[in-house]
Amino acid sequence: MADYPFKADSMEREWRFTLTDPILECNQGAFRLCISQNGQGRAERIAEPCADQISIQTMTTMLMGYKRPDYLARIGRLNADEATIDMLEDAIEQQAPYTSDYF
């Protein structure tokens, strides 16, 4: 998360969530994502259980810009309250995904 280009904002933002990954057990657990005012992200594992839920597949889809947090919440792939969804909508750039495959 340290290299992800979150949008800058007038205040720090925080999201606590439980991440699931059916492939890598080390990716599973509760995390806190802190986003500084200048858009610098930092994720750390935490011990407290979290109500917000997201899978690694959905997190990747969201951060790569393929689908927006609001849409992912509406279809049940992201479980978080409306304030968190709004924060994620504001923090994540809205742009088309780009894959450089050189074919």
Stockholm file with secondary structure:
# STOCKHOLM 1.0

chainA/1-103         MADYPFKADSMEREWRFTLTDPILECNQGAFRLCISQNGQGRAERIAEPCADQISIQTMTTMLMGYKRPDYLARIGRLNADEATIDMLEDAIEQQAPYTSDYF
#=GR chainA/1-103 SS CTTSCCCCCSSCEEEEEEEECSSCGGGCEEEEEEECTTSCEEEEECSSCCSCEEEHHHHHHHHTTSSCHHHHHHTTSEECCHHHHHHHHHHSCCCCCCCCCCC
#=GC SS_cons         CTTSCCCCCSSCEEEEEEEECSSCGGGCEEEEEEECTTSCEEEEECSSCCSCEEEHHHHHHHHTTSSCHHHHHHTTSEECCHHHHHHHHHHSCCCCCCCCCCC
//
